Amino acid sequence: MAPEQVLSGTDAAKIAEVCQKHGITTAEFAQLQARSASAKATAYCPYSRFRGHREFRAVAVSTDISPPASPCGMCRQFIREFVNLSIPVFMFDKNQDFVVMTMGELLPMSFGPDRLPPPGAPGAMG
């Protein structure tokens, strides 16, 4: 399989061609390009080790309803992959009122990275 062709991010004609092929505008392309570049500053990339946060001090979620709502179960597990059980989770409502609970309170008996064996230990993959 041949490697993917790398396209120039400054070739306006090529960008327009690719955008037309994939059904997006060049303005939408520019937004995707800019937002993906700015997202690198806060990306969590443990495998590629590019850059990003490795430790969080708090997490916040916000809803358009009142009273505040907690993250759904799938979101709780996703958040748990990145934080320890003592991290506070701030849940804001549409009025900016909030409830705060720890990750451990939101997801008792959870499974997180701290429950995995260290790399190279018996039972570890890879």
N, C-alpha and C positions, 0 to 999 in steps of 0.2 A: 504494500500500500504506500503510495507516494505521500510525502508530507504535505500538509495544507499550505496553499500559497498565502504568503503574508502580503497584505495590501497596504498601500501607503495611506496614512490617515490625513494626508494633505492633498491628495489627488481628487479634486472636486468632481471630475468627470467619472472617475471610478466609484466614488462614494454615491453619486447620483444613480449610477447604474445598479449598484448593489441595493440601494434603498428601493428602487423601483421593483427589482426582482423579489424583494422580501416584503413589499407592501407597507413601507414606512416612509415618512417624509425626511428630507435632509435635516429639517429642524429637529425632528424626533431623534434622528441619528446623533446630532450634535448634543442633545440632552443626554442620551445614553452614554456617549463618550465622556462628557464632563462629569456626570454623576458616578459613573463607574470608577473614574480616576479619583474623585474625591472620597469614594467609599474605601479606598485602599488604606486610608489613615486609620480607620476603625475596624478593619477586617480581621476576622479570627482565622488564621491559617496555620494550624499546628503541623500539618504535614508538609506543606511547601515551605514553611518558615519564612514567608515573604515579610510581612509586618502585621502589626495590629495589636490590640489589647490581649494580654494574657491573664490578667487578673482584674476582676470587677469588684468595686466596693459597694455597688447598689444597682438595682434594675428598676425601671419604671415602665408602666403600661398605662395607656389612656383610652377611654371610651367616650362615646357620644351619648351615653345614658347616665341616669342618676338613680340610685346610688352607684358607687364604683363597682365594677365587676372584676373578678379575678381572671387570669389567663386560663384558657381551656386546658384540658388535660394534655393534649399533644404539645401545646406551647410550654406548659410547665416542664415536661420532660426535656424539650429542646433547650430551655433556659438552664435546666439542671446540668446539662452536658458542659456548661461553661462556668458554673458558679458552685461554691460550696453551700452547705445547708444553712449557714449562719447569715448569708447575704440577705439584706432587706429588699423586699419587692414592694415598691410604692404603686398603688393602683388608684389612678385619678379618674374622676367622673367629668361630665360635661361642664360642671361648675368649678372645676379644679379642686373640689373637695377630695379627700383621699383616705384610703385604708392602707396600713402597712403591716405586712406579715413577713416572716422569714421564709426562705425557700423550703426549709424543713417543715414549717407549719403548712405550707401549700402542697407539699408533696412528701408526706411521711413515708418512711420505709422505701425511699427512692433508690434507684440505681444510677450511680454517677461515675465519673472517671476515677475517683478515689477508691472505687470498689474493684478496679481492674488490676491484675498483676502487673508489676513493672516489666518493661520490655526485657526479654531474655529469660524471665522467670518461668518455672514450670506452669503450663497452662496459658502462657501468653502467645498470641499469634504474631508471626513475623519476626 
